[in-house]
Amino acid sequence: AMQIDAAINPGNSGGPVVNEDMEVVGVAFQSLDSAENIGYVVPVTVVRHFLEDIRRHGNYTGFCTLGLSLGHLENESFRKSLQMTDSMSGCVLKDIAPT
């Protein structure tokens, strides 16, 4: 989901979110009862996947995952131990889910 700073309150969630070209890019929803002017958008690709899953299987089977847990290489000492320069970026593999 994408976070937006639009007023999405009970009663107006579930509506379309459009871009500057008036193309629907997702569906708006509110997630926290106590939060105001914070909303989220379910991207249209996720909505399409959900609807196609229901059409094909009669229920939502979800998205597949690669089963990897990644971490950011932000720690300066760790980056130095890997001989990384300031211009280098990357991630570290923290865990692999069993199959």
C-alpha positions as CSV (number, residue, x, y, z in Angstrom):
1,A,0.0,0.0,0.0
2,M,1.0,3.6,-0.6
3,Q,0.6,6.2,2.2
4,I,-1.0,9.5,1.3
5,D,-1.8,12.6,3.2
6,A,-5.4,12.9,2.1
7,A,-8.4,13.1,4.5
8,I,-9.8,9.6,4.3
9,N,-12.3,9.1,7.0
10,P,-15.1,6.7,7.7
11,G,-17.6,6.9,4.9
12,N,-15.3,7.9,2.1
13,S,-12.8,5.1,2.1
14,G,-13.0,2.6,-0.7
15,G,-13.2,5.3,-3.4
16,P,-10.9,5.6,-6.4
17,V,-7.6,7.4,-6.3
18,V,-6.7,9.2,-9.5
19,N,-3.5,10.7,-10.9
20,E,-3.2,14.1,-12.6
21,D,-4.3,12.5,-15.9
22,M,-7.5,11.3,-14.2
23,E,-6.4,7.6,-14.4
24,V,-7.4,5.4,-11.5
25,V,-4.3,4.3,-9.7
26,G,-5.8,2.6,-6.7
27,V,-8.5,2.4,-4.0
28,A,-8.3,4.6,-0.9
29,F,-8.7,3.3,2.6
30,Q,-8.2,4.4,6.2
31,S,-6.4,2.1,8.5
32,L,-6.3,3.8,11.9
33,D,-9.4,5.0,13.7
34,S,-7.3,7.6,15.6
35,A,-5.4,9.0,12.6
36,E,-6.7,11.9,10.7
37,N,-5.6,13.0,7.2
38,I,-3.6,9.9,6.8
39,G,-4.8,7.3,4.3
40,Y,-3.5,4.5,2.2
41,V,-4.0,3.4,-1.4
42,V,-4.2,-0.2,-2.6
43,P,-2.5,0.0,-6.0
44,V,-4.7,-1.0,-9.0
45,T,-2.3,-3.9,-9.7
46,V,-3.1,-5.4,-6.4
47,V,-6.8,-4.9,-6.9
48,R,-6.6,-6.6,-10.3
49,H,-4.6,-9.5,-8.8
50,F,-7.2,-9.9,-6.1
51,L,-10.1,-9.9,-8.6
52,E,-8.4,-12.3,-10.9
53,D,-7.7,-14.7,-8.0
54,I,-11.3,-14.6,-7.0
55,R,-12.4,-15.2,-10.6
56,R,-10.0,-18.1,-11.2
57,H,-10.1,-19.9,-7.8
58,G,-13.1,-18.6,-6.0
59,N,-11.0,-17.3,-3.1
60,Y,-7.9,-15.1,-2.6
61,T,-4.7,-17.1,-2.6
62,G,-2.4,-14.2,-2.1
63,F,0.9,-13.3,-3.7
64,C,3.9,-15.5,-3.9
65,T,7.1,-14.5,-2.0
66,L,10.7,-15.2,-2.6
67,G,11.1,-16.2,1.1
68,L,14.1,-13.9,1.8
69,S,14.6,-11.5,4.6
70,L,16.9,-8.6,3.7
71,G,18.6,-5.9,5.8
72,H,20.0,-2.5,4.9
73,L,23.8,-2.0,5.0
74,E,23.6,1.2,7.0
75,N,26.0,0.4,9.9
76,E,29.3,2.2,9.1
77,S,31.5,-0.5,10.8
78,F,29.8,-3.3,9.0
79,R,30.1,-1.5,5.7
80,K,33.8,-1.0,6.4
81,S,34.3,-4.7,7.2
82,L,32.8,-5.4,3.8
83,Q,35.2,-2.9,2.2
84,M,32.3,-0.8,0.9
85,T,33.0,2.7,-0.3
86,D,30.5,5.6,0.4
87,S,29.3,5.3,-3.2
88,M,28.3,1.7,-2.9
89,S,24.9,0.4,-1.8
90,G,23.4,-3.0,-1.2
91,C,21.7,-5.2,1.3
92,V,22.5,-8.2,3.4
93,L,20.6,-11.5,3.4
94,K,19.3,-12.0,6.9
95,D,17.2,-15.1,6.6
96,I,15.9,-17.7,4.1
97,A,12.4,-19.2,4.8
98,P,12.3,-23.0,4.7
99,T,10.5,-24.5,1.7
